[in-house]
Amino acid sequence: MNHNKTVNQNVSPPAPNSGSGSSVDELVITSTFGTLLSVVYIVGVSGNVYTLVVMCHSIRFATSMYISIINLALADLLYLSTIPFVVCTYFLKDWYFGDVGCRILLSLDLLTMHASIFTLTVMCTERYLAVTKPLDTVRRSKSYRKALAWGVWLLSLVLTLPMMVMVTETTKSGPNGGVKRMCAPTWAPRAYKIYLTVLFGTSIMAPGLIIGYLYTKLARTYLESQKNSVINKRNKRSPKQKVLVMIFTIVLVFWACFLPFWIWQLFPLYQHKPLGLASHTHTCINYLVACLTYSNSCINPFLYTLLTKNYREYLKNRHKSFYRYTSPSCLYPLRAELLQYQYLSDGRCLLSCGADGRNFGTLV
């Protein structure tokens, strides 16, 4: 099977070309690709590590938002951890990490991709429930939120296991009589086609339908609440213009980065006629879709934290004590006379303490 038509071809070496002109072109493309991925790796790892540090220092309650952001940052870090192996493989034009390396690195692609989109789906669901059923959202326990996070990773692992089992290290003869090692699945063509189609459904189609439905419901809810909302009379900027745009941007970036990858993988499986692309063009497209998928993990920290109002407020007040304005009664939601629900500018439901409605409490 031509490995250029298999999922996760990012970590397999390119086929060598003959001729000095082709070698020069290939060197330019590979160098550009390696440089771009190196920048993505440095920025992405720095951003996601910084996100984890901020979350660990600012978290006071095991809320769904914090757990989701931590999940996303961990998934991005795991995915970015494969970049050094990808760059090394493309420059050395051989696979030096063995059969175990094939199984682990190729599986990490699918594992982290599903963990990210499933977490985004959970985030959208939690935002919807926080708006429509805030009391139920607050009552959810710490163990429930952690179990939900573990469930996301477990489901992602189950979908990844077939690739982990079926991929292996293979060899082929090079143009000069040498042997080149590469990673390739051992599926039968029909089984491989079905598996990739299922993965496309679980990573793009199904989450897309769920998120689209939730956005439609949220938009209607916000439009209806605008008519009689006291908050919106004070603030001309509608909450829907903040929360919906922010979350939609996150999801849209994910699709923009991963949809070209899936089109590139599935098209040859359903189009039996060869594309007729030159090897040079084929390699460029492989590099482009690889850079797009990795760039998603680089962009995410900015979308999840740096561009949100609450994160900027955290940086502004990071030296202030979180509990300075709160009392122990904030921790007991049954004290109805002291509880007040507010919707923050980014759409999160806040359980605040006291009649003055200070924005300190449990983010749900």
C-alpha positions in Angstrom: 0.0 0.0 0.0 1.2 3.4 -0.9 1.9 5.1 2.4 1.2 8.5 1.0 -2.4 7.4 0.9 -2.6 6.3 4.5 -3.6 8.2 7.6 -0.8 9.7 9.7 1.7 9.8 6.9 3.4 12.6 8.7 6.0 10.4 10.4 7.0 8.4 7.4 9.9 9.5 5.2 9.3 10.8 1.7 10.1 8.7 -1.2 13.5 9.6 -2.6 13.7 11.3 -6.0 16.4 10.9 -8.6 18.1 13.8 -10.3 19.9 16.8 -8.9 17.1 19.2 -9.7 14.6 17.1 -7.8 17.0 16.7 -4.9 17.4 20.5 -4.6 13.7 21.0 -4.7 13.1 18.3 -2.1 15.7 19.8 0.1 14.1 23.3 -0.1 10.6 21.9 0.6 11.9 19.7 3.5 13.9 22.6 5.0 10.9 24.9 4.8 8.6 22.2 6.3 11.1 21.5 9.1 11.5 25.2 10.0 7.8 25.7 10.1 7.2 22.7 12.3 10.0 23.8 14.6 8.4 27.2 15.1 5.0 25.5 15.7 6.7 23.2 18.2 8.4 26.0 20.2 5.3 28.3 20.2 2.8 25.5 20.8 4.7 23.8 23.7 5.4 27.2 25.4 1.8 28.3 25.0 0.3 25.1 26.3 2.7 24.7 29.2 2.0 28.3 30.2 -1.7 27.5 30.0 -1.3 24.5 32.3 0.7 26.6 34.8 -2.0 29.3 34.8 -4.8 26.8 35.2 -3.0 25.0 38.0 -2.3 28.2 39.9 -5.7 29.9 39.3 -8.0 26.9 39.8 -9.9 26.8 43.1 -12.7 24.4 42.2 -12.8 21.5 39.8 -15.1 23.3 37.3 -15.8 22.0 33.9 -14.2 25.0 32.2 -10.8 24.5 33.9 -10.9 20.7 33.5 -11.7 21.2 29.8 -8.9 23.6 29.2 -6.4 21.4 31.0 -7.6 18.5 28.8 -7.1 20.5 25.7 -3.7 21.7 26.7 -2.6 18.1 27.5 -3.9 16.8 24.2 -2.0 19.5 22.3 1.2 18.8 24.2 1.0 15.1 23.4 0.4 15.9 19.7 3.2 18.4 19.6 5.5 15.9 21.2 5.6 14.0 17.9 7.0 16.9 15.9 10.7 16.1 16.7 10.3 12.6 15.4 8.5 13.9 12.3 11.2 16.4 11.5 14.0 13.9 12.2 12.4 11.3 9.9 11.9 13.7 7.0 15.5 15.0 7.1 17.1 11.6 7.6 14.7 10.0 5.1 14.4 6.9 7.2 12.5 5.7 10.3 14.8 5.0 13.3 12.2 4.5 16.1 11.2 0.9 15.6 7.9 -0.9 15.5 6.9 0.4 19.0 7.6 3.9 17.9 5.3 3.4 14.9 2.4 2.2 17.1 2.8 4.9 19.7 3.5 8.0 17.5 0.8 7.2 14.8 -1.7 6.4 17.6 -1.0 9.7 19.3 -2.3 11.6 16.3 -5.7 10.0 16.4 -5.9 9.9 20.2 -5.2 13.6 20.7 -7.4 14.6 17.7 -10.4 12.8 19.2 -9.6 14.0 22.8 -9.6 17.6 21.5 -12.9 17.5 19.6 -14.6 15.5 22.2 -13.5 18.0 24.9 -14.8 20.8 22.7 -18.1 19.1 22.4 -18.3 18.7 26.1 -17.4 22.4 26.5 -20.3 23.4 24.2 -22.7 21.0 26.0 -21.6 22.5 29.4 -22.1 26.0 28.2 -25.5 25.2 26.9 -26.5 23.5 30.2 -25.0 26.4 32.2 -27.4 28.8 30.3 -30.5 26.6 30.2 -30.1 24.7 33.5 -27.7 26.6 35.8 -28.9 24.9 39.0 -28.3 21.5 37.7 -24.9 22.6 36.4 -23.8 23.9 39.9 -24.9 20.7 41.6 -22.6 18.5 39.5 -19.9 17.1 41.8 -16.2 17.2 41.4 -16.1 13.5 40.8 -18.6 13.8 38.0 -16.5 16.4 36.2 -13.3 14.3 36.5 -15.2 11.1 35.4 -16.4 13.0 32.3 -12.8 14.1 31.5 -11.6 10.5 31.9 -14.4 9.3 29.7 -13.3 11.6 26.9 -9.8 10.1 27.0 -11.1 6.5 27.3 -13.4 6.9 24.3 -10.6 8.4 22.3 -8.3 5.5 23.2 -10.9 2.9 22.2 -11.2 4.6 18.7 -7.4 4.6 18.5 -6.7 1.0 19.5 -7.3 -0.5 16.0 -4.6 1.8 14.5 -2.2 0.9 17.3 -2.7 -2.8 16.7 -2.7 -2.8 12.9 0.2 -0.4 12.2 3.7 -1.8 11.9 7.2 -1.0 10.7 7.9 -2.1 7.1 10.9 -1.9 4.8 11.3 -1.2 1.1 14.3 -1.0 -1.3 15.8 2.4 -2.0 17.0 3.5 -5.5 20.6 2.8 -4.6 20.0 -0.7 -3.3 19.6 0.5 0.3 16.7 -0.4 2.6 14.3 2.3 3.9 12.1 1.7 6.9 8.7 3.3 7.2 5.4 3.0 9.2 2.4 1.6 7.4 -1.0 0.0 8.3 -1.5 -3.7 7.6 -5.3 -3.4 6.9 -7.1 -5.0 4.0 -8.2 -2.2 1.7 -11.9 -2.5 2.5 -11.4 -2.6 6.2 -9.0 0.3 6.1 -11.5 2.4 4.1 -14.3 1.6 6.7 -12.0 2.4 9.6 -11.0 5.8 8.2 -14.6 6.6 7.4 -15.6 5.8 11.0 -12.8 8.0 12.3 -14.0 10.9 10.0 -17.5 10.5 11.4 -16.3 10.4 15.1 -13.9 13.3 14.7 -15.6 15.7 12.3 -19.2 14.7 11.4 -20.8 13.7 14.7 -19.2 16.4 16.8 -20.1 18.9 14.1 -23.8 18.0 14.2 -23.9 18.1 18.0 -22.1 21.4 18.2 -24.2 22.9 15.4 -27.4 21.8 17.2 -26.2 23.3 20.5 -25.2 26.6 18.8 -28.7 26.9 17.3 -30.3 26.4 20.7 -27.9 28.8 22.4 -28.5 31.4 19.8 -32.2 31.2 20.3 -31.8 31.3 24.1 -29.6 34.4 24.0 -31.8 36.2 21.5 -34.8 35.6 23.7 -33.0 36.6 26.9 -31.9 39.9 25.3 -35.4 41.2 25.2 -35.8 41.3 29.0 -32.2 41.1 30.3 -31.2 43.9 32.7 -27.5 43.0 32.0 -27.9 43.7 28.3 -29.5 47.0 28.9 -26.4 48.1 30.8 -24.0 46.5 28.4 -24.5 47.1 24.7 -22.3 44.2 23.8 -24.5 41.2 23.8 -23.3 38.0 25.7 -24.0 36.0 22.6 -21.6 38.2 20.7 -18.9 37.0 23.1 -19.5 33.5 24.1 -20.9 32.2 20.8 -18.2 33.9 18.8 -15.4 32.7 21.1 -16.4 29.1 21.2 -17.4 29.0 17.5 -13.9 30.4 16.7 -12.3 27.5 18.6 -14.4 24.9 16.8 -14.0 26.6 13.4 -10.2 26.6 13.8 -10.2 22.9 14.6 -12.2 22.1 11.5 -10.1 24.4 9.3 -7.0 22.6 10.5 -8.2 19.0 10.3 -10.8 19.0 7.5 -8.1 19.3 4.7 -6.2 16.4 6.3 -9.3 14.2 6.2 -10.2 15.2 2.6 -6.7 14.3 1.6 -6.9 11.0 3.3 -10.4 9.9 2.2 -10.4 11.2 -1.4 -8.0 8.5 -2.8 -10.0 5.8 -1.0 -13.3 6.8 -2.7 -11.8 8.1 -6.0 -10.4 5.0 -7.7 -8.8 7.0 -10.5 -5.3 8.3 -9.7 -5.0 12.0 -9.1 -2.2 12.3 -11.6 -0.2 14.6 -9.3 3.5 14.9 -9.7 5.6 13.6 -6.8 6.7 17.1 -6.1 3.1 18.3 -5.8 2.1 15.3 -3.7 4.9 15.9 -1.2 3.9 19.6 -0.9 0.3 18.7 -0.1 1.5 16.1 2.4 3.6 18.8 4.1 0.8 21.4 4.0 -1.9 19.2 5.7 0.7 18.1 8.3 1.5 21.7 9.1 -2.2 22.6 9.3 -2.9 19.9 11.9 0.0 20.8 14.0 -0.7 24.5 13.8 -4.1 23.8 15.6 -2.2 22.9 18.7 -0.1 26.1 18.4 -3.1 28.4 18.0 -5.3 26.8 20.8 -3.6 28.4 23.8 -4.3 31.9 22.4 -8.0 31.0 21.7 -8.6 29.2 25.1 -6.9 31.7 27.4 -5.0 34.7 26.0 -7.8 36.1 24.1 -10.6 35.8 26.7 -11.6 38.5 29.1 -11.4 36.4 32.2 -7.9 35.3 31.5 -6.8 38.9 31.1 -8.6 39.7 34.4 -6.6 36.9 36.0 -3.3 38.3 34.8 -4.3 41.8 36.1 -5.3 40.5 39.5 -2.9 37.5 39.9 -1.2 39.0 42.9 -4.5 39.5 44.7 -6.0 36.8 47.0 -8.8 34.9 45.4 -10.6 34.5 48.7 -10.2 38.0 50.0 -13.8 39.0 49.1 -15.4 35.6 49.7 -16.8 34.0 52.8 -17.3 30.4 53.7 -21.0 30.7 52.9 -20.1 30.9 49.2 -19.2 27.2 49.3 -22.7 26.1 50.3 -25.2 26.5 47.5 -28.1 25.7 49.7 -27.9 29.2 51.2 -30.3 30.6 48.7 -30.6 34.0 50.3 -26.9 34.6 49.6 -26.7 33.1 46.1 -27.1 35.0 42.9 -26.5 33.7 39.4 -24.8 36.0 36.9 -23.7 35.5 33.3 -20.2 36.7 32.7 -19.2 38.4 29.6 -17.9 35.2 28.1 -21.1 33.3 28.9 -20.0 31.3 31.9 -22.4 30.9 34.8 -21.0 32.2 38.0 -22.2 31.3 41.5 -21.5 34.4 43.4 -21.8 35.2 47.1 -23.6 38.1 48.7 -26.2 40.6 47.7 -23.7 42.8 46.0 -23.1 40.2 43.4 -19.3 40.2 43.4 -17.7 38.1 40.8 -16.0 35.6 43.1 -17.1 32.0 43.4 -17.5 28.9 41.3 -17.2 29.0 37.6 -19.5 26.4 36.1 
